[in-house]
């Protein structure tokens, strides 16, 4: 049996200017604040609460290791905590543009994630009982990630 993916929802997060801590032993540490945003999918929608961030390490070879944490609030008031780990890489030229906050064609960037969700809402328990994968697109002021459920 081959795995199947079912679209779950899309987030559109507004992000602030990165806080660049400089070089650490693993690479360049950056913290990108999440200012807010929205999410929507089949039977689920709401907003991204401010206060999250993406704690990134960008290695010398250009690979970005992503550790993003934020909270979703559904239109019904249920809260969902998201911890989204992932990687992002592109050619050195495209990576340099990303690091400067410039626009790039999303098709030139490999940006994939594996989110974990936590919620106390019984009707959203399916989020904690499945594996999801995400595909992201980075823009100067926002990030779009589409999540699929692995069936």
HELIX and SHEET records of a PDB file:
HELIX    1   1 UNK A   92  UNK A   99  1                                   8    
HELIX    2   2 UNK A  106  UNK A  108  5                                   3    
HELIX    3   3 UNK A  122  UNK A  127  5                                   6    
SHEET    1   A 9 UNK A  19  UNK A  24  0                                        
SHEET    2   A 9 UNK A  27  UNK A  41 -1                                        
SHEET    3   A 9 UNK A   5  UNK A  15 -1                                        
SHEET    4   A 9 UNK A 142  UNK A 150 -1                                        
SHEET    5   A 9 UNK A 131  UNK A 138 -1                                        
SHEET    6   A 9 UNK A 110  UNK A 118 -1                                        
SHEET    7   A 9 UNK A  79  UNK A  89 -1                                        
SHEET    8   A 9 UNK A  64  UNK A  74 -1                                        
SHEET    9   A 9 UNK A  44  UNK A  48 -1                                        
SHEET    1   B 3 UNK A  19  UNK A  24  0                                        
SHEET    2   B 3 UNK A  27  UNK A  41 -1                                        
SHEET    3   B 3 UNK A  52  UNK A  58 -1                                        
END                                                                             
